[in-house]
């Protein structure tokens, strides 16, 4: 483990309705420093209408699934704040995850009580060099095949840990 950290970093991953600027978050997954997972499907706000079939094909979450099982955005924001207040969550896709997270909190009218940073900010050059190989090796070894937020967060955290050895 990176000598600077007593525990692995908290990792956040977000699935979205598409890949462009009109997309919005549809699932948030976080794994904390103790391995506990948070995962919620997000019920889209009425004005969130963009949908990209290619994104659905990738993550396997349909509009109907969000309609049937999605949790209101305000509720998710409040729960995230309660669980992760004053913590930093790290993303391996910070440039998009931060935008989608801000879109959720802004639309919900809730102030974020935690921060999100790029995972690369706490990685060494050696970790970065090992990353792709280590991630693919872990995916193959674990057999995880879902492209879903909590599974992806777990894979990212495990890859981080394996690259510190």
Order of alpha helices (4+ residues) and beta strands (2+ residues): beta-beta-beta-alpha-alpha-beta-alpha-beta-alpha-beta-alpha-alpha
